[in-house]
Amino acid sequence: MGRITAPFGVKGWVKVQPNTAAARNLLAYKSWWMEGDGDWRSIAVAEAKVHGRTVVAKLEGCEDRDAAAALRGKLVAVPWAALPGTKSGEYYWADLIGLAVVNGAGQALGRIAGLLQTGANDVLVVAGERERLIPFIAAVIRDVDLPAGVVVVEWDADF
């Protein structure tokens, strides 16, 4: 859902760079999961608000700037079950990463290694014998089969 980038002020607030469609989406959760020493732990959010393109938050137990600074770089997440369901044709990026990508001719193009958000549309980053950037638009995406782990695209292997 995001990453803590810096302390914010002197009273233990942190600045979070969200990885959500809108920064305000993080405000819907009263607790976050935070990356720790090889594990994840739940931490209560005492207060949070949107600050430009980021979110600033006061986390329980984080009382001063030094404590906030110690959290720099930590990932922030929420439990999968807490996320709202998707509508038909909508997908969480995490659902797509790792899926195989094949074209209509059955040629394997690789696996989805990530996604990019551009001003016009999202773009699949497909890693195979070479990296391909494939627009995630209706004209290109023919089928997304999550149970089978495959995305079928209208995309020539030479592109």
N, C-alpha and C positions, 0 to 999 in steps of 0.2 A: 504494500500500500504506500510505502514511502521510506525515506531515510532521514535520520536526524543529521542536520548539516552544521548546526552551531548553537551555542547558547544564545538566549534572547533576553537581554537585560541582566539584572543582578539577583533576581529573586527565584532562580531555578527554572525559568521558562526555557524551552527549546524551540528551535526553528526546524520545521519538517518540510522537506521537499517531497510533495505527494507524487505518487505514480498512478493517480486516479484520473478519470476523465475530467473531474472538477475538484479543485482543492477542498471545497466544502463537504465532499463525500466523506472525508475522514471524521467530520464532526458528528456523524451519525452513531459513532461507537463510543461507549462509556469506558471501555477498556481496550487496550491494544496489546498485542503480543510483541515483545521486543527480543531481538537477537541478543543472546548472552554468550557466555563462555561455552560454546559448542551446543547450546540448547536454547530454547525459547521460554520466556516467562511472561505471565500476564501482568500488566501494570495498569492501574486505574488512572483515568484522565480526569483530573480535578477541574480543569477549564481548558478550552481550546477555542480559537477563532481564526478566521481567514485573515491573512496579512499579505495583500498583493497576490502573488502566485503561490505563496507558501501558506503553511499553517503554523501558528505559534501555539504551544501547549504547555500547561503546567501539569506535570506528572506527579502522582503521589510519591512522597519520599525524596523528591528532588527539590531541595530547599535553597540552594544557592548556585551562583554562577559556576563554581568549581564542579559541583555535582552534575550540572547541565553539560559542562565541557567534557566530562568523562563519558557522556553518551554520544558524542560526535561520531558519526559514521555508522551507528547502529541502525539496523533495518527495523521497520515498523510493519506489522501485519495484523490481520484479524483472522479469527478462525473461519475456515471455509464455510462452515454451516451458518455463520452470521451474515454472509453476503446475500444480497437479494437474488432471487432467481432470474434467469434470463428469458427473454421472449424468443419465439421461434426466429431463427436466423441471427440471433445475437450470441456472442461467445465471450467469455473472459479470456484475456490473452494467455493466462496460465493454462487454460484448457487446450490451446492451440500449440503451445511450445512443445516440441518433441514429436509432433505428428509427421508422418511420412507425406510427401507431396509427389503426386504423379500427374502426368498430363492425360488428356483424353485418349491419346494413343497408347497409354499404359507405360510410358517411359518414366522411370524413377528420376526425380529431380533432386531429391535430398530430403532433409528434415527441417522443420521450422526451428530455427535457432533463436529467434526473437522477432519482435515487431517494432516498426517505427511509426510514429504518429506524425503525419505531415499536415499541412493546412487543408489539403483536398481530401485525403483518405488515408487509411492505415495501409502499411506495406509489410508483407511477410519477408523476413530475412531467411532465405532457404540455403542451408549449408549442404553441399554435396561435393561432386568432383570440383565444383567452383561455387562461389556464392552468387545467388540470384536474388534480386529484389522484385517481388511480385506484388502488384497492387491488390489489396483486399477489397475488390469491388465486384458487383454482380456480373459484370461482363466477363470477368476472368475466373471467378470462383464458381465452379460447377456444382460441387458437393462438399460438405463437411460432414464426415462420418466419425463422430467422436468414439463410439464403441469399437469401430474397426481401426481407429487411429490413422485415418487417411483423409487428406484433402485432395480433391480432384480439381485441376485447373485447366483452363484453356490457355495454354502457354507452350510455345514451341521449345524443344530441348536446346535449340541453337541460340535462343535469346539469353 
